[in-house]
Amino acid sequence: MTAGSPDLKAFLLATPFFGGLSDTSLDLLISMLVERQFEAGAAIVAEGEPGRSMFIVKSGRLAVSKQANAGGVIPLSALEPGDFFGEMTLIEMQNRSATVVAESETVLYELTAQKLYACYKADIHAYVIVLQNINRELCRRLRRADNRITGHQAGD
């Protein structure tokens, strides 16, 4: 898929990150994405490292984990095409909260904080939709985490 192709647009619009964007706004954001490829076993981001970008999964499978206080590694989730990660560093400007490793060959689209700020300057409406989409996904993740902690079955 090439930038701006109908297949790429359809894929991105079906993801939680890009939902609700106009064609023009989507074109702007697509122009800001950088495609990155990783081999199986590659660490994409590491817990505690500085981060100034987020990623949308185009293909592959990734494992998200966190270091336990006792020294072990706790698996948190798996990411597949359409999922995104790293957005927390764009919102709170803190270090990475988890480690993400490619379990298979993986293709990601990267969006940097600098490019997201350029979106803000160029198309405030698109920027607001993107932030709403990020916030919705963060709320879903928090709800699932709450359900896991309390032992309830997560419905989503």
Secondary structure in CASP SS format (residue, H / E / C, confidence):
PFRMAT SS
TARGET T0000
AUTHOR 0000-0000-0000
METHOD secondary structure of the structure
MODEL  1
M C 1.00
T C 1.00
A C 1.00
G C 1.00
S C 1.00
P H 1.00
D H 1.00
L H 1.00
K H 1.00
A H 1.00
F H 1.00
L H 1.00
L H 1.00
A C 1.00
T C 1.00
P C 1.00
F C 1.00
F C 1.00
G C 1.00
G C 1.00
L C 1.00
S C 1.00
D H 1.00
T H 1.00
S H 1.00
L H 1.00
D H 1.00
L H 1.00
L H 1.00
I H 1.00
S H 1.00
M H 1.00
L C 1.00
V E 1.00
E E 1.00
R E 1.00
Q E 1.00
F E 1.00
E C 1.00
A C 1.00
G C 1.00
A C 1.00
A E 1.00
I E 1.00
V E 1.00
A C 1.00
E C 1.00
G C 1.00
E C 1.00
P C 1.00
G C 1.00
R C 1.00
S E 1.00
M E 1.00
F E 1.00
I E 1.00
V E 1.00
K E 1.00
S E 1.00
G C 1.00
R C 1.00
L E 1.00
A E 1.00
V E 1.00
S E 1.00
K E 1.00
Q E 1.00
A C 1.00
N C 1.00
A C 1.00
G C 1.00
G C 1.00
V E 1.00
I E 1.00
P E 1.00
L E 1.00
S E 1.00
A E 1.00
L E 1.00
E C 1.00
P C 1.00
G C 1.00
D C 1.00
F E 1.00
F E 1.00
G C 1.00
E H 1.00
M H 1.00
T H 1.00
L H 1.00
I H 1.00
E H 1.00
M C 1.00
Q C 1.00
N C 1.00
R C 1.00
S C 1.00
A C 1.00
T E 1.00
V E 1.00
V E 1.00
A E 1.00
E C 1.00
S C 1.00
E C 1.00
T E 1.00
V E 1.00
L E 1.00
Y E 1.00
E E 1.00
L E 1.00
T E 1.00
A H 1.00
Q H 1.00
K H 1.00
L H 1.00
Y H 1.00
A H 1.00
C H 1.00
Y H 1.00
K H 1.00
A H 1.00
D C 1.00
I H 1.00
H H 1.00
A H 1.00
Y H 1.00
V H 1.00
I H 1.00
V H 1.00
L H 1.00
Q H 1.00
N H 1.00
I H 1.00
N H 1.00
R H 1.00
E H 1.00
L H 1.00
C H 1.00
R H 1.00
R H 1.00
L H 1.00
R H 1.00
R H 1.00
A H 1.00
D H 1.00
N H 1.00
R H 1.00
I H 1.00
T H 1.00
G C 1.00
H C 1.00
Q C 1.00
A C 1.00
G C 1.00
D C 1.00
END
